[in-house]
């Protein structure tokens, strides 16, 4: 069972933080999700190799990914596709 920590509801959508995970539902028009890479390669393991950028009317979020974060995301998406 998921434990909801915080839910925010606004005119443009709904944001929920549950079990340390963020979920978002946006109203029309739907925001864009893009994968961005830094201009230069990272110098160390703790630096970002990519970022997920969510942008739209009155909404914006950015999540920086280290190599370990990106590998974990790829593994999680692989599990979803294998179902």
N, C-alpha and C positions, 0 to 999 in steps of 0.2 A: 504494500500500500504506500502511495506517495504522501509525504507529509508536506503540506503547503506552508511555506514560510511567509510569503508575501504575495498579494495579488493587487495590481493597480489597474483600474478600469478608467479609460478616458474617452473622449469623443472620437478619437482616431483609432482606438484599438484597445487591446488587453495585454498586459504583461504579467507574467507569473514567475516567481522564483520558488522552485520546489526541489528539495534534496540537492541544493547547490547547482541546479540547472535552470537556465532561463528559457522560457517559452514565450513567444510573441504571436499575437494574432492582430493583423492590421486591417483597417477598413479600406474601402476603395479610395483612391487608387492604390494598388498594392505597391509596396516599396520594392526597391531593387537590391539584390544581394550580389556582391561582387567579391572576387578573390583578388587581392592586390599583393604584389611582390615588392620588396624594397629595391631601390635603385641599385644598391651595391650588395654583394653577398655578405651574410653575417660574419662577424669576426670570431664569435664564440657560440657555444651551445645555448647560452641564455638569451641570445638576441633573436629577434623575430625573423622568420624565413618567409612569412606570409601574414596577411591580415584578412579577415572577413569583414566587409563593410556593408552595412545595411543603411540605405538612405531612401527617403521619401518625404512626402508632405508632413512636416512637424515631427518627424522621427529620424533619428540617426543613432547608429551604434557601431562600434568597431571592436573587434576581438583580435588581439595580436597572438600569433601562433609561433612557438619555438619549434625546432625540429621534432622534439618528443611530442608536443601537442599535435602537430600535423600528422605524425605517424599514428597517434591514437585516434584521430578523426578519420583517417583513411581506413583503419581497422574496423571502426564502428560502422562506417558506411558499407564496408565489405560485408559485414555481418547482416546488415539490412538487405542488401542485394541477394545474399545467399538464402534468405528465407523463402 
